[in-house]
Amino acid sequence: MNVIKPMSYLYTYSCHEDERDLCNMEMRSFFGSDTNESIKISKVKIDPSRSPFMKERLDIIYRGRTVEELAKQIDGFKIDESFKVIFVKNPSHSNKEAVRFDMRREIERKIGILIKGEVDLIHPTVLFGIVKVDGEWIFGRYYKSEAVWLQQQNKPHQYSTALSTRVARAVVNIAVPNSTGIKAIDPCCGIGTVLVEALSMGIHIVGRDINPLVLPGTRENIAYFGFHTEVTLGDIKDVTESYDVAIIDMPYNLCSVITSEEKLELIQSARTFSKKVVIVTIEPIDSVIEEAGFEIVDRCVAKKGSFSREIIVCQ
């Protein structure tokens, strides 16, 4: 196969309007900038299955102003594995802008016959994609996202107030966009939703909670999906190791009502062992964060109907 380093990477996105703010914050964490469009092009390579909002990734190999110009570049491209060429719909296109079905099939055939290799329309080893963006035609290696978070919704133990797997996954990505060499902690881990999502992405994370009744369920949830990590019974004040990032979903159910002083103590404790903290809260907490000595560097609101949570990144 021709070994050509991708120029950059194209991602397609899809999210509910209530999730737009969260989706954009995750995007900023990954790429340093966001867009309200359904397509994002970046030099940064991310596994599309990491994000609950990414649908596909195209590793851009060739670009052209027309299909014909693109075809000239692709002509003679060699591949040793079986392949298939698919037309990738641009989610930003209106019905009027969208390429007709028969034209999509024709473009797939036109490009496919130029590639030297074995075509397999049923079980190809490699997928290539073609997409039209802002009047330009783009060709590259195609990867489809797997909704891993969806498979992890059904845990043996659930909490009604726990983050959804979708939100938890986005929060983990905001906290740890690049997991290389990163040590993370969820010091108020509850039933372990954040832990499961982080572990499923290969992130080095440990858990802790002050409630002895919840931890057996937390450990069972983690083991249920074939993961393993340290989950400790203990107060956040007793954490002694240092971490690169902490994820804290502030206690807020009827059994876990905490005072402003306790909130301050909790966040001050996090500052002693982590230089970056991502806080999830349903109540205004800016003054507490600032009093604890943190600076707020980014934030968003994740909504679900009338219920909303704020996600705040502090350093």
C-alpha positions as CSV (number, residue, x, y, z in Angstrom):
1,M,0.0,0.0,0.0
2,N,1.2,3.5,-0.8
3,V,2.4,4.9,2.5
4,I,1.3,8.6,2.5
5,K,1.2,10.5,5.8
6,P,-2.2,12.2,6.1
7,M,-2.2,16.0,5.5
8,S,-4.7,16.4,8.3
9,Y,-7.8,14.7,9.7
10,L,-11.5,15.4,9.0
11,Y,-14.1,14.6,11.7
12,T,-17.9,14.6,11.3
13,Y,-20.0,15.4,14.3
14,S,-23.5,15.0,15.5
15,C,-25.2,16.1,18.7
16,H,-28.5,17.2,20.1
17,E,-28.9,21.0,20.6
18,D,-28.8,20.5,24.4
19,E,-25.4,18.9,24.0
20,R,-23.9,21.6,21.7
21,D,-22.1,23.5,24.5
22,L,-20.6,20.2,25.9
23,C,-19.6,19.0,22.4
24,N,-17.8,22.3,21.6
25,M,-15.9,22.2,24.9
26,E,-14.8,18.6,24.2
27,M,-13.7,19.9,20.7
28,R,-11.7,22.7,22.3
29,S,-10.0,20.2,24.6
30,F,-9.0,18.0,21.7
31,F,-8.2,20.5,19.0
32,G,-7.7,23.9,20.7
33,S,-10.7,25.4,18.9
34,D,-14.3,24.5,18.1
35,T,-17.0,25.0,15.4
36,N,-20.7,24.9,15.3
37,E,-20.5,23.2,11.9
38,S,-20.8,19.4,11.6
39,I,-17.2,19.0,10.2
40,K,-13.9,19.8,11.9
41,I,-10.5,19.5,10.2
42,S,-7.4,19.4,12.3
43,K,-3.8,18.3,12.4
44,V,-4.6,16.5,15.6
45,K,-5.4,12.7,15.4
46,I,-8.1,11.4,17.7
47,D,-9.7,8.0,17.7
48,P,-13.3,8.9,16.7
49,S,-14.7,6.2,19.1
50,R,-13.4,8.3,22.0
51,S,-16.1,11.0,21.6
52,P,-19.8,10.5,22.0
53,F,-20.3,13.2,19.3
54,M,-17.8,12.1,16.6
55,K,-19.2,9.9,13.9
56,E,-16.3,9.4,11.5
57,R,-12.7,10.3,10.8
58,L,-11.1,10.7,7.4
59,D,-7.3,10.7,7.2
60,I,-6.9,13.2,4.4
61,I,-4.6,12.0,1.6
62,Y,-5.7,14.0,-1.5
63,R,-7.7,17.2,-2.1
64,G,-9.1,18.6,-5.3
65,R,-11.4,21.4,-6.6
66,T,-13.2,18.8,-8.7
67,V,-13.8,15.1,-8.8
68,E,-11.7,15.0,-11.9
69,E,-8.8,16.8,-10.2
70,L,-9.0,14.4,-7.3
71,A,-9.1,11.4,-9.6
72,K,-5.9,12.4,-11.3
73,Q,-4.1,12.3,-8.0
74,I,-5.6,9.0,-6.9
75,D,-4.9,7.2,-10.3
76,G,-2.5,4.4,-9.6
77,F,-2.8,4.5,-5.8
78,K,-1.8,0.9,-4.7
79,I,-3.1,-1.1,-1.8
80,D,-2.2,-4.7,-0.8
81,E,-5.4,-5.3,1.2
82,S,-9.0,-5.5,0.1
83,F,-10.8,-2.2,0.0
84,K,-14.0,-0.3,-0.7
85,V,-14.6,3.4,-1.5
86,I,-17.6,5.1,0.1
87,F,-19.1,8.5,-0.3
88,V,-19.2,10.3,3.0
89,K,-22.3,12.6,3.4
90,N,-21.5,16.1,4.6
91,P,-23.9,16.6,7.6
92,S,-23.7,20.4,7.1
93,H,-25.2,20.1,3.6
94,S,-28.9,21.0,3.1
95,N,-31.0,18.8,0.9
96,K,-30.4,21.2,-2.0
97,E,-26.6,21.0,-1.5
98,A,-26.5,17.2,-1.0
99,V,-25.1,15.0,-3.8
100,R,-27.8,12.8,-5.3
101,F,-27.7,9.0,-4.5
102,D,-26.9,8.0,-8.1
103,M,-24.2,10.6,-8.3
104,R,-22.6,9.3,-5.1
105,R,-22.5,5.7,-6.4
106,E,-21.0,7.0,-9.7
107,I,-18.2,8.9,-7.8
108,E,-17.5,5.8,-5.7
109,R,-17.1,3.7,-8.8
110,K,-15.1,6.3,-10.7
111,I,-12.5,6.6,-7.8
112,G,-12.6,2.9,-6.9
113,I,-11.4,1.7,-10.4
114,L,-8.4,4.0,-10.2
115,I,-7.0,2.3,-7.1
116,K,-4.8,-0.7,-7.8
117,G,-5.9,-3.5,-5.4
118,E,-8.7,-6.0,-4.6
119,V,-12.2,-4.5,-4.3
120,D,-14.4,-6.1,-1.7
121,L,-17.8,-4.5,-1.3
122,I,-18.9,-6.8,1.5
123,H,-16.1,-7.3,3.9
124,P,-13.3,-4.9,3.0
125,T,-10.1,-4.7,5.1
126,V,-9.7,-1.0,4.4
127,L,-12.3,1.7,3.8
128,F,-11.6,4.9,1.8
129,G,-13.9,7.9,1.9
130,I,-14.7,10.8,-0.4
131,V,-16.5,13.9,0.9
132,K,-17.3,17.4,-0.4
133,V,-16.5,20.3,1.9
134,D,-16.8,24.0,1.1
135,G,-16.7,23.2,-2.7
136,E,-13.6,21.0,-2.3
137,W,-13.3,17.2,-2.8
138,I,-11.4,15.3,-0.2
139,F,-10.2,11.6,-0.3
140,G,-8.7,9.6,2.5
141,R,-8.7,6.5,4.8
142,Y,-12.1,6.2,6.5
143,Y,-12.8,5.2,10.1
144,K,-16.2,4.9,11.6
145,S,-16.8,5.7,15.3
146,E,-18.0,2.9,17.6
147,A,-20.5,4.0,20.3
148,V,-18.6,2.4,23.1
149,W,-20.4,4.5,25.7
150,L,-23.7,3.0,24.6
151,Q,-22.5,-0.5,25.4
152,Q,-21.6,0.8,28.9
153,Q,-25.0,2.2,29.8
154,N,-26.2,-1.1,31.3
155,K,-24.2,-1.5,34.4
156,P,-25.0,-4.0,37.2
157,H,-25.4,-1.0,39.6
158,Q,-26.9,2.4,38.8
159,Y,-27.4,5.7,40.6
160,S,-30.3,8.0,39.6
161,T,-28.1,11.1,40.0
162,A,-25.0,9.7,38.3
163,L,-23.8,11.3,35.1
164,S,-25.0,9.6,31.9
165,T,-22.3,7.6,30.1
166,R,-22.4,10.1,27.2
167,V,-21.8,13.1,29.4
168,A,-19.2,11.2,31.6
169,R,-17.3,10.3,28.4
170,A,-17.2,13.8,27.2
171,V,-16.1,15.1,30.7
172,V,-13.2,12.5,30.7
173,N,-12.1,13.8,27.2
174,I,-12.2,17.4,28.5
175,A,-10.1,16.3,31.5
176,V,-7.7,14.1,29.5
177,P,-7.6,14.9,25.8
178,N,-4.2,13.2,25.5
179,S,-3.7,10.3,27.9
180,T,0.0,9.7,27.3
181,G,1.8,9.8,30.6
182,I,-1.3,11.2,32.4
183,K,-2.4,10.0,35.9
184,A,-6.0,10.9,36.7
185,I,-8.2,10.4,39.8
186,D,-11.9,10.6,40.5
187,P,-11.9,11.3,44.3
188,C,-15.7,11.2,44.6
189,C,-16.2,8.4,42.2
190,G,-19.7,7.2,43.4
191,I,-20.9,4.2,41.3
192,G,-18.0,4.6,38.9
193,T,-19.5,6.0,35.7
194,V,-16.5,8.3,35.0
195,L,-14.0,5.5,35.9
196,V,-15.6,3.0,33.4
197,E,-15.5,5.6,30.6
198,A,-11.9,6.6,31.3
199,L,-10.7,3.0,31.6
200,S,-12.5,2.1,28.3
201,M,-10.3,4.7,26.6
202,G,-7.1,3.3,28.2
203,I,-6.7,6.2,30.6
204,H,-4.7,5.6,33.8
205,I,-7.3,6.6,36.5
206,V,-8.0,5.5,40.0
207,G,-11.1,6.1,42.1
208,R,-12.0,7.0,45.7
209,D,-15.1,7.6,47.7
210,I,-16.0,8.3,51.3
211,N,-19.2,6.1,51.2
212,P,-18.4,2.5,52.1
213,L,-21.9,1.4,50.9
214,V,-21.3,2.4,47.3
215,L,-17.8,1.0,46.6
216,P,-18.7,-2.8,46.2
217,G,-21.0,-1.7,43.4
218,T,-18.4,0.5,41.9
219,R,-15.8,-2.3,41.8
220,E,-18.4,-4.7,40.3
221,N,-19.3,-2.2,37.6
222,I,-15.7,-1.8,36.6
223,A,-15.1,-5.6,36.6
224,Y,-18.3,-6.2,34.6
225,F,-16.7,-4.5,31.6
226,G,-13.4,-6.3,32.0
227,F,-11.5,-3.4,33.5
228,H,-9.4,-3.1,36.6
229,T,-8.2,-0.2,38.7
230,E,-7.7,0.8,42.3
231,V,-10.8,2.0,44.1
232,T,-10.2,3.2,47.6
233,L,-12.4,4.0,50.6
234,G,-11.4,7.3,52.0
235,D,-11.9,11.1,52.3
236,I,-10.5,13.4,49.6
237,K,-8.5,15.1,52.3
238,D,-6.5,11.9,52.8
239,V,-5.2,11.6,49.2
240,T,-1.4,11.7,49.3
241,E,-0.3,10.9,45.8
242,S,0.0,13.5,43.0
243,Y,-2.1,13.4,39.9
244,D,-2.2,15.3,36.6
245,V,-5.9,15.8,36.7
246,A,-8.9,15.2,39.0
247,I,-12.5,14.9,37.9
248,I,-15.0,15.9,40.6
249,D,-18.8,15.5,40.2
250,M,-19.9,17.6,43.2
251,P,-22.2,15.8,45.6
252,Y,-25.8,17.1,45.3
253,N,-28.4,14.4,46.0
254,L,-30.5,14.5,49.2
255,C,-28.1,12.2,51.0
256,S,-25.1,14.2,50.1
257,V,-26.0,17.8,50.8
258,I,-22.8,19.7,51.6
259,T,-22.3,23.3,52.9
260,S,-20.3,26.0,51.2
261,E,-17.5,25.4,53.7
262,E,-17.4,21.7,52.8
263,K,-17.3,22.5,49.1
264,L,-14.4,24.8,49.7
265,E,-12.6,22.2,51.7
266,L,-13.2,19.6,49.0
267,I,-11.8,21.8,46.2
268,Q,-8.9,23.0,48.3
269,S,-8.1,19.3,49.0
270,A,-8.0,18.6,45.3
271,R,-5.6,21.5,44.8
272,T,-3.0,19.8,47.1
273,F,-2.7,16.7,44.8
274,S,-3.7,17.9,41.3
275,K,-2.7,20.8,39.1
276,K,-5.8,20.5,36.9
277,V,-9.4,19.8,38.1
278,V,-12.6,19.4,36.1
279,I,-15.6,20.1,38.2
280,V,-19.2,19.0,37.5
281,T,-21.8,21.0,39.4
282,I,-25.5,21.9,39.4
283,E,-24.9,25.0,41.6
284,P,-22.9,28.2,41.1
285,I,-19.5,27.5,42.5
286,D,-17.2,30.2,40.9
287,S,-16.4,32.0,44.2
288,V,-15.6,28.7,45.9
289,I,-13.2,27.7,43.1
290,E,-11.5,31.1,43.2
291,E,-11.2,31.0,47.0
292,A,-9.6,27.6,46.7
293,G,-6.8,29.1,44.6
294,F,-7.9,27.8,41.1
295,E,-8.3,29.8,37.9
296,I,-11.3,28.9,35.7
297,V,-9.9,28.3,32.1
298,D,-13.0,26.9,30.3
299,R,-16.6,26.0,31.0
300,C,-19.8,24.8,29.5
301,V,-23.4,23.8,30.4
302,A,-24.6,20.3,29.7
303,K,-28.4,20.2,29.5
304,K,-31.0,17.5,29.5
305,G,-34.4,19.0,29.3
306,S,-34.8,21.4,32.2
307,F,-31.9,19.9,34.1
308,S,-28.5,21.3,33.6
309,R,-25.0,20.7,34.9
310,E,-22.0,23.0,34.5
311,I,-18.6,21.6,33.6
312,I,-15.7,23.8,34.7
313,V,-12.0,23.3,33.9
314,C,-9.7,24.8,36.6
315,Q,-6.0,25.1,36.9
